[in-house]
């Protein structure tokens, strides 16, 4: 083990505007050894997610910023190679916040064991991981969706949005989503539980197109994008509508703050509720979701799509592609093969 090298991706510089390959650095170091209470993990699958863009900026937020010269962090699922922590054994599969690297050492208390036979391992980073949990918490806990609601979701073919539509259908709601291409819009109605979808890249008025897709108005807005699509959806909210504000990816790479959506007087007149949320604040709901989602997957009520690239050296481009909306479903980086 000591003779092997550990490939890692570090933050080389903080981006100005859009992230580029120059913001990352590929390094190699010896594979670390775990100390007391620590675990060495051979990383198999790694997640890249929109929130990571905010961590590349040197600003205070709900998670600390990445530091220049240090290994980036991500949700990872992998195999335990060496454990000095009671309760986790060599050969176990675990998930946790580890590094953009082939091998990680961490405190065993930060890891959660997963069962390889329950679902494909990568699912624990997507539909059984943070994105699926986020969809459930936002729709059920924050927006309090109920049967008969019209639910509108931006970035509806992405890792979170693709689950929201299916959960809305399970809940008895009518789901409408937006995506960035005609092919992705087709997926919304074919695979992801949506009754209608719109391509936000078309030149027609977004507000008009949302109204055509939601003629009775929107009861629940699950917002992942911000910008023009957020504004268009707000104009179509019904009285006492609820907005679960999950992300604002349209603004993550802005060099200067952009003016917020026009028409905010609607929030008063229509008595709207807008609430931002962080999924980690709702651990009990997350556990509840995973228990339910396993059954829904087995019953065929939940479908899942991944975009997978291979190799730690390709993780930066996978991240950039995800920010530009080039993925369908969850963006995953495969770092190693799963042992038979």
C-alpha positions in Angstrom: 0.0 0.0 0.0 2.7 2.5 0.9 4.4 2.2 -2.5 1.2 3.3 -4.3 0.5 6.9 -5.2 -2.7 8.7 -4.4 -3.9 11.0 -7.1 -5.6 14.1 -5.8 -7.3 17.2 -7.1 -6.4 20.4 -5.3 -7.8 24.0 -5.6 -5.1 25.9 -7.6 -6.8 29.3 -7.6 -10.2 30.9 -6.9 -12.3 31.3 -10.1 -13.5 34.7 -11.3 -16.7 34.1 -13.1 -16.9 30.6 -14.7 -14.8 27.8 -13.3 -12.0 26.7 -15.7 -9.5 23.9 -15.7 -6.8 26.3 -14.5 -8.5 26.5 -11.1 -7.5 22.9 -10.4 -4.3 21.0 -9.9 -3.6 17.3 -10.2 -1.1 16.0 -7.6 0.2 12.7 -6.4 1.2 11.8 -2.9 1.8 8.5 -1.0 -1.3 6.7 0.2 -1.9 7.8 3.8 -2.1 5.5 6.8 -4.9 5.7 9.3 -4.2 6.6 12.9 -6.3 5.8 16.0 -10.0 6.1 15.3 -9.4 6.7 11.6 -10.3 4.8 8.5 -8.6 4.4 5.1 -11.0 4.3 2.2 -10.4 3.3 -1.4 -12.7 5.8 -3.1 -14.9 4.2 -5.8 -17.5 6.8 -6.8 -17.4 10.6 -6.2 -20.1 13.2 -6.6 -19.7 16.7 -8.0 -22.5 19.1 -7.1 -23.5 22.7 -7.7 -22.9 23.8 -4.1 -19.2 23.2 -4.6 -19.0 26.3 -6.7 -19.8 28.5 -3.7 -17.1 26.7 -1.7 -14.5 27.8 -4.2 -15.1 31.4 -3.1 -13.4 32.8 0.0 -16.7 33.8 1.7 -18.4 32.6 4.9 -21.3 30.2 4.3 -23.0 27.2 5.8 -19.9 25.2 4.9 -16.3 26.4 5.0 -14.7 27.5 1.7 -12.1 25.3 0.0 -8.6 26.4 0.6 -6.0 27.0 -2.1 -3.5 24.2 -2.3 -5.7 21.7 -0.4 -7.6 18.7 -1.6 -11.2 19.5 -2.6 -14.0 17.7 -0.8 -17.0 15.7 -2.1 -19.5 13.1 -1.1 -17.8 9.7 -1.8 -18.7 6.1 -1.5 -15.8 3.6 -1.2 -14.3 0.4 0.3 -12.6 0.4 3.6 -9.0 -0.7 3.2 -7.8 -0.3 6.8 -9.8 0.6 9.8 -8.6 1.7 13.2 -12.2 2.6 14.3 -14.5 0.2 16.2 -17.6 -0.5 14.2 -16.1 -0.3 10.8 -14.2 -3.2 9.4 -11.9 -3.8 6.4 -14.1 -4.7 3.4 -17.0 -2.5 4.5 -18.5 0.0 2.1 -19.0 3.5 3.4 -20.1 6.9 2.4 -19.0 10.3 3.7 -17.4 13.7 2.9 -14.0 12.7 1.7 -11.5 14.0 -0.9 -11.2 14.4 -4.6 -8.7 11.6 -4.6 -8.2 7.9 -4.9 -7.7 7.2 -1.2 -8.9 9.1 1.8 -8.2 8.9 5.5 -10.9 10.3 7.9 -12.4 10.0 11.3 -14.5 6.9 11.4 -17.3 8.8 13.1 -18.0 10.8 9.9 -18.7 7.7 7.8 -21.9 5.8 7.3 -21.9 2.2 6.2 -23.8 1.2 3.1 -25.0 -2.2 1.9 -23.7 -3.0 -1.7 -26.6 -5.3 -2.3 -29.2 -2.7 -1.6 -28.6 -0.8 -4.8 -25.7 0.1 -7.1 -23.1 1.8 -5.0 -23.2 5.1 -6.9 -27.0 5.4 -6.0 -25.8 6.4 -2.5 -24.5 9.6 -4.0 -27.6 10.3 -6.0 -31.1 9.0 -5.6 -30.3 7.4 -2.2 -27.9 10.2 -1.2 -27.9 14.0 -0.9 -29.8 14.8 -4.1 -32.7 12.4 -3.4 -32.8 13.6 0.2 -32.9 17.2 -0.9 -35.8 16.6 -3.3 -37.8 14.9 -0.5 -37.0 17.6 2.2 -37.7 20.5 -0.2 -41.0 19.1 -1.5 -42.4 17.5 1.6 -40.9 19.4 4.5 -40.4 22.9 3.2 -43.1 23.2 0.5 -45.5 20.8 2.2 -46.8 19.5 -1.1 -50.2 17.8 -1.0 -52.4 15.9 -3.5 -53.8 18.1 -6.2 -51.0 20.7 -6.1 -49.3 21.9 -9.3 -45.6 21.7 -8.7 -43.2 23.5 -10.9 -39.5 22.5 -10.9 -36.5 24.3 -12.6 -33.5 22.2 -13.7 -36.0 19.3 -13.7 -33.7 16.8 -15.4 -30.9 17.3 -13.0 -29.9 15.2 -10.0 -32.4 16.8 -7.6 -35.1 17.9 -10.1 -35.4 14.4 -11.6 -36.4 13.1 -8.2 -38.7 15.9 -7.3 -41.0 15.2 -10.3 -41.3 11.6 -9.4 -41.9 12.3 -5.7 -44.6 14.8 -6.8 -46.3 12.2 -8.8 -46.2 9.7 -6.0 -47.7 12.4 -3.8 -50.6 12.9 -6.2 -49.4 16.2 -7.5 -49.3 17.5 -11.1 -45.6 18.2 -11.9 -44.3 20.6 -14.6 -40.6 21.1 -15.2 -38.1 23.1 -17.1 -34.9 21.9 -18.7 -32.3 23.2 -21.1 -32.9 21.1 -24.3 -35.7 19.4 -26.1 -34.1 16.0 -25.4 -34.1 16.7 -21.6 -37.7 17.9 -21.8 -38.7 14.6 -23.4 -37.1 12.8 -20.5 -39.2 14.7 -18.0 -42.4 13.2 -19.2 -41.0 9.8 -20.2 -39.0 8.9 -17.1 -39.2 11.5 -14.4 -43.0 11.8 -13.6 -43.7 15.1 -15.2 -46.9 15.8 -17.0 -45.4 18.6 -19.0 -42.1 20.4 -19.6 -40.7 23.5 -21.2 -37.3 24.2 -22.8 -36.1 27.4 -21.1 -33.6 27.9 -23.8 -36.2 28.9 -26.4 -36.7 32.6 -27.3 -40.4 32.8 -26.4 -41.5 34.5 -23.2 -40.8 32.2 -20.3 -43.6 33.6 -18.2 -46.1 32.9 -21.1 -44.8 29.4 -21.6 -45.0 28.6 -17.9 -48.6 29.9 -17.8 -49.4 27.7 -20.8 -48.0 24.7 -19.0 -49.6 25.6 -15.7 -53.0 27.1 -16.7 -54.3 27.0 -13.2 -51.2 28.5 -11.7 -48.4 27.0 -9.5 -49.0 25.9 -5.9 -45.4 24.7 -5.2 -42.2 26.1 -6.8 -39.1 24.0 -6.3 -36.4 26.4 -7.4 -32.9 25.2 -8.4 -31.9 27.8 -11.0 -32.9 31.4 -10.2 -32.7 34.1 -12.8 -35.3 34.4 -15.5 -37.0 31.0 -14.9 -37.5 31.9 -11.2 -39.0 35.2 -12.2 -41.3 33.5 -14.8 -42.5 31.0 -12.2 -43.2 33.7 -9.6 -45.5 35.5 -12.0 -47.5 32.3 -12.2 -47.8 31.5 -8.5 -51.3 31.0 -7.0 -52.4 32.7 -3.8 -50.7 31.2 -0.8 -48.2 29.4 -3.0 -45.0 27.9 -1.4 -41.5 28.2 -2.8 -38.7 25.8 -1.7 -35.5 27.7 -2.6 -32.9 24.9 -3.1 -30.4 26.5 -5.5 -29.6 29.5 -7.8 -27.2 27.9 -10.2 -27.8 30.6 -12.8 -25.9 33.0 -10.6 -23.2 30.9 -9.2 -20.6 32.1 -11.7 -21.6 35.7 -11.8 -18.7 38.1 -11.3 -21.1 40.7 -9.8 -24.3 40.4 -7.9 -27.3 40.5 -10.3 -30.6 42.2 -9.4 -33.1 39.8 -7.9 -36.3 38.7 -9.7 -38.7 41.5 -10.8 -42.2 41.4 -9.5 -41.4 40.7 -5.9 -44.6 42.7 -5.0 -46.4 39.5 -6.0 -45.0 37.9 -2.8 -47.2 40.3 -0.8 -50.3 40.3 -2.9 -50.4 36.6 -3.4 -49.3 35.9 0.2 -46.4 33.6 -1.0 -44.1 31.8 1.3 -40.4 31.6 0.2 -38.0 29.5 2.3 -34.5 28.5 1.6 -33.2 25.3 3.1 -30.1 23.1 3.7 -30.8 19.4 3.6 -28.4 18.5 6.4 -30.7 20.4 8.8 -33.3 17.7 8.4 -31.6 14.4 9.4 -34.8 12.6 10.4 -36.6 13.4 7.1 -33.5 12.2 5.2 -33.5 8.8 7.0 -37.3 8.6 6.3 -36.7 9.3 2.7 -34.0 6.6 2.2 -36.3 4.0 3.8 -39.1 4.9 1.5 -36.9 5.3 -1.6 -35.5 1.8 -1.4 -39.0 0.5 -1.7 -40.0 2.9 -4.5 -37.0 1.8 -6.5 -37.8 -1.8 -6.1 -41.4 -1.1 -7.1 -40.4 0.9 -10.2 -41.9 4.1 -8.9 -38.5 5.8 -8.9 -36.3 5.9 -12.0 -32.7 7.1 -11.9 -30.3 8.5 -14.5 -26.5 9.1 -14.1 -23.9 10.8 -16.2 -20.6 9.0 -15.3 -17.0 9.9 -16.2 -14.0 7.8 -15.2 -10.8 8.9 -13.5 -9.9 11.5 -10.9 -8.1 13.5 -13.5 -11.4 14.0 -15.3 -13.3 15.3 -12.2 -12.7 19.0 -12.9 -14.2 18.8 -16.4 -17.1 16.8 -15.0 -17.7 19.5 -12.5 -17.5 22.2 -15.2 -19.9 20.3 -17.4 -22.4 19.9 -14.6 -22.4 23.6 -13.9 -23.1 24.2 -17.6 -26.0 21.7 -17.6 -24.4 19.1 -19.9 -25.3 16.2 -17.6 -28.5 14.3 -17.3 -29.4 13.2 -13.8 -26.6 12.9 -11.3 -23.1 13.7 -12.3 -20.8 11.0 -11.0 -17.0 10.4 -11.2 -16.0 6.7 -11.2 -12.6 6.4 -9.4 -12.2 2.6 -9.2 -13.9 -0.7 -9.9 -16.2 -2.3 -7.4 -14.6 -5.6 -6.2 -16.7 -8.7 -7.0 
